[in-house]
């Protein structure tokens, strides 16, 4: 015990503070720092860190106490009892240890031992396993466990349940036969033992589900029955399944901005059809403000509120509060008051904000002198679209930005240890971040060896000029510039500024007729993720499922970064001498920009239609568009490429109806249709 405790303290400080990343240990006897008794922990800290002059004497005293304890175990000259490992614990404690530490190695053996000791297999789940998961839930809720650990715990729980399932089914069958009942007529979906039932869905047109999957796992760890009905789920199906499963709460998820409007529609239909389930809102583009202003007014009342959930760690508290007869009323009242204040502030902000007329905004555009600061040279490759050369995963590893990876897993270091790799030094999350990172590296090695994920893409560079109206970019068939191939429609800032800066549009960065300018674009994807994640899901391995999904996102973003560099240096070649380190690439210290549709510089997802037509992205790179213009596969990136040195990223921000009407006319769409797509940036309501 003394030796293992000293080792635990040493490893904690060596890993957290000194960058130790490898060691040979006896994992079977390894203690976590929280498992060291408080008094002994202090003595170990004093000794290892040399904090007190009397540290050695204090440790000798602890050693003598331990020796006396062992001597007392001698009976009649018998041998000293062997120091116990966790494998020597009673079965309940072993199961708890396996769940808390995410150890699945012995789970079948231990579950079988426990099954033999009880009357019914279900008692193993309702007793020891749920007791263990309650410990996990308490540790996670108190910040002593982190999301990767919880998902590993869920993996162990699912494997334990999967082992017991055949025994439970056989028991039900025999019991039914003994009662003279046809066993095939018994309801296999009995869920009365759960704390509550939650339906989870990614809304129509959206294919992103990492966040939803994480929330589902965390809720499952807290004894909630989760019905995950997948991605691109229509409103009708959500309502149908909510009624069929008689759920207590419905969770809606979405990543792309059109999903926000879809959530509004779901809330309206819930009210129209008389559903009473509270709605939880989550996803990257969602916010408390949007939920309060746009969604809640369509459905919220004291019985069925609409609540924005920021991340997985808060989902459990929200659902528990909603299902608690003691807490719900006061909790919902607090949310209602908060959302009312948010709405008041939002509408007051709109009233206080001033906007230029669209004509004034156009007059205050960014004026680039294309004679003094000329356009980029003619591309080195032939104009038009081209299938990207095969790109092994190994070639993009150096371009990976790991910061969003840790954000996906809700691991955030505190200053000065924010971001990768400093996060490994963070006292609170550093150890778990390093474990997760190491698991990711192992997974990447397996993926590259087995080639289960692969990259594909298409890129194009086209002759282009700003339109005569100054608001769009005309794309030509070839450099003769006599025949149009397409038009890229742009949006312009309109809100008044505190400084004298221009009101930007991406059209400002392209030269007008009379200049030989060009525009680039690309669409890239990481294929194979759905299949590999599905394999892990069938194996009840949520941890590796979510790990694969989060890695696929990082790989395709890295591919986009590499491809953009290849365009600058080789394919277009306007920055042939560029020699930037990875940190400078991530800080955008290169010439030009690569804005993506749906992001602040170009909030309109419908521009993807033009990209896909120009690039033939679906046929060339097998990247499809959903009904709401989410890219399929989910791990996909598309963007325009502007080469001019004066091009810059910006946020369009709120726009007036005057611009929406002009934009709709230029696109050949109705104002109502464009208002739906541009809902999040409309300055009016």
Secondary structure, 3 states (H helix, E strand, C coil): CHHHHHHHHHHHHHHHHHCCCCCCCCHHHCCCHHHCCHHHHHHHHHHHCCCCCCHHHHHHHHHHHHHHHHHHCCCCCCCCCCCCCHHHCCHHHHHHHHHHHCCCCCHHHHHHHHHHCCCCHHHHHHHHHHHHHHHHHHHHHCCCCCHHHHHHHHHHHHHHHHHHHHHHHHHHHHHHHHCCCCHHHCCCCCCCCCCEEEEEEEECCCCCCHHHHHHHHHHHHCCEEEEECCCCECHHHHHHHHHHHCCCEEEEECCCCHHHHHHHHHHHHHHHCCCCCEEEEECCCCCHHHHHHHHHHHCCCCCCCEEECCCHHHHHHHHHHHHCCCCHHHHHHHHHHHHHHHHHHHHHHHHHCCECCHHHHHHCCCCCCCCCCCCCCCCCCCCEEEECCCCCHHHHHHHCCCHHHHHHCCCCCCCCCCCCCHHHHCCCCHHHHHHHHHHHHHHHHHHHHHCCCEEEEEEEEEEEEECCCCCEEEEECCCCCCCEEEEEECCECCECCCCCCCCCEHHHHCCECCCCEEEEEEEEEEECHHHHHHHHHHCCCHHHHHHHHHHHHHHHHHHHHHHHHHHHHHHCCCCCCCCCCHHHHHCCCCCCECCCCCECCECCCCHHHHHHHHHCHHHHHCCEECCCCCEECCCEEEEEEECCCCCCCCCCCCECHHHHHHHHHHHCCCHHHHHHHCHHHECCC
